[in-house]
């Protein structure tokens, strides 16, 4: 078994025996324990009472975090003509059509979010096997297939976070940086949990929000009281 470093051991000792904390307590603990030499991301993991293999239990959505993510998001847009110009003016990092498709097919993926106008979907559809597994495929359900490309680019750059339940019914996302004020992180956590709660699918039975945990990029996780996180 790998030997734990001093910082990891110290963090685990600090977290030992602490569970089901309020969001405020969990955020304070994570901020005080983060010791990496970079500004760590505060990450949330949510266990949901769903089986995403069933269409009526899939959880997917998008939320604009009130205080942003602290992350620079690179945006690619599939568009032509005036819509391409709009995307460029809104701050898109890469704009193209067939040329962008060929760049992606060659293995060059230099973006974190992909947006497309509806007319470009036949082109984008050819990239399903590449973009799909990376959660980069444009989708009208989360506002990334749209004619309003300027707004979509601004949303992506301004702290919008997409979420999707994985096979085991778990959702992971970054909700800010350790350097954020505690109050801003708490606000972001509650906004994210609220968005997931509102995305409850029709097929979900029993307890929907089962467990919530917070951690920093390099730190251990701590469980959070579900009622506290949902603001109830």
N, C-alpha and C positions, 0 to 999 in steps of 0.2 A: 504493500500500500504506500502511495506517495506520502512523503513527509510534508506536513502543513507548515507554511511559513509563519513567521511571528505575527504578521498583520492578520492573516486568516484565523490563527488560533485566538488572537485577542478579540476579533470580531465575533467569533462563535461563542466565546465566553460571555461577551456583552449581551448576546442574544439568547443565551441559555435560559430556559424556563419562562421565556416571554412569548406569549401567544394570545391570539384573540384580542389584540390591542385595538384602541380606537384609531382612526386614521391619523389624528393629530399625534398620538404617541408613537405610532409606527414611523411616521415621517420624521419626527424628531430623532428617533433612534437611528434611522438610516443615515440622516444627515451627520449626526455626531460620530458615526462609526466609519463613514467613507474615508478611505485613506490613500486611494490610488493617486498617481501623479497627473491624472487628467480629470476633467469634469465628468464624472460618471452619470449615466442615465438612470433615472428612477423608473423601475419596470414593475408592471402589474401582471399578475397571473390570476385568471378567474376560472374556477371549475364550475361548469354549468351542468344542470340535470337534463342534458339533451344527447341524442345520438345523431350527429351530423350526416350519417350515412343515409338517413331518411330525409327526403326533401322537405317534409313539414316540420323538421326539427333543426334545419340549418339556421345558424345565427350569423348574420353578416350586416355590416353597416358602417357608418362613418360618423365621426364627432369632431367638432371644432373645439379644441381645448381653449378655455378662456385666457390662459397665459402662455399659449404656444408650447412647443416641444423643446425649444432650445437647440434644435437640430437644423442644419442647412439642408433643405430638400431640393434635389436636382429633378427637374421636371422635363419630360419629353412629350411632345405633342404631335400627333398625326393629323395634319390638316393641309389644305391647299388654298392658294389664292388669298383673298381678304382674311379668311379665318387663320391662315398661317401668319399673316401680318399682325393680327390681333394677339395671337399667342406670343409672338416675339415681343410685341410692345408691353405685354403683361408681365414679361420677365421669364418666359420659358427658356430653359437652357439648351434644348435641342428641338428643332422643328423640321419636319420633313414628311415625305410620303413613301413612295417605293424606295427611294434612296435610304431612308431611315430603316425600312424593313430589311434591306440588304445589309446594312451596318449591323443590325441586331442578329441576323442570320450568320454573320461572320464571327459572332461571339463577343462583339463589343457592346456591352450594356453599361452605359455610364449615366444612369438615372435611377431615382428612387420611386418615381410615380410616373405613370403613363396615361395620357389623356388622348381621346380621339373624337373627331366629329363623326356623326352616324354614317356619313357616306364613305368614311375611310375604313369601316369595319371589315369589308371583304379583304382588304389588304392586311389589316391587323390580325384577322382570323387565321392567316397562314402562320402566325407566330405563336399560336396557342400552346404548343409543346414547349416553347422556350419561356414565354412570359407567364403561363399558367402556374407552373411549379414555384415560381418566384413571387407569386401574388402581385404581378404587375399587369395582368390583363385588364384592359379598360372594361368597365361594367356600368351600365346605366343605373343600377341599384345604388351605387355609391357615388354617382355624379361624375364619373370619368368618361362616359360617352355622352357628349353634350354639344350643342351648337354654341353655348356660352363658354367658349374656351378661356376667355380672359378671366372670368369669375372662377373657373375651375383651377386655373394656374394660381390665382391669388389665394384661393382656399388652401391649396396644397402647400404653398409657401408660408402661409400664415398660421400653421399649427393644426391643420386638419389631420386626424388619425383614422385610418381604416382598420377595421377589425373583422376577424372571421374565425369561427370555431374550428379547431383542428379535430382529427379523428376521435380523440378521447373526450371531446367536448370542452377543451381548454382554449382560452383566449389569452394571448400574450401581447403586450404593447408597451411602448415607452410613454411615460406621462410627464416628462420634464427632466430637468437636470438637478443634481445635488446642490448646485450653486443657487438654485431658486430659493426665494423666501419660503418658509414653512407654509404660510397661509396660501401662497400661490400653488404650491404642490398639492395641498389638501383640496383646494378648489378644483384643480385638474383631475385628481383622483375621483372626486365625487361626480364631476361632469362625465367622465368616462364610464363609471359604473352605472350612472343614470341612463346613458345612451344604450348600454348593453341590456339593461333592465327593460327599456322600451322596445328593444328588438326581439323580445321574447316571442318565439314562434308558436303557431297554433298547436303544433303537435307536442309541445313540452308538457310533461305530466309531473306532478309532485313538486318538490323543491327545485326552483330554477337556479337561483344564485346559491350555490352550495358552499364554495370556499373562495376566499380572496387572500392573496399574499402580495406583499411588496418587497422589493429588494433593490439594491444598487447593482450596477454592472458587475462589480467584483466582490460584492458582499453577500452574506447569507440572506435568506428570505425570512420574513416574519408574517404570521397569519394576522389578518385584520378582521375585526368584528363586522359581519356583513351589514347589520343594521346601521352601524356607524358610517360605513363606506357609502351606503345608499342614502344617507341623510335622513333616514326614518327615525 
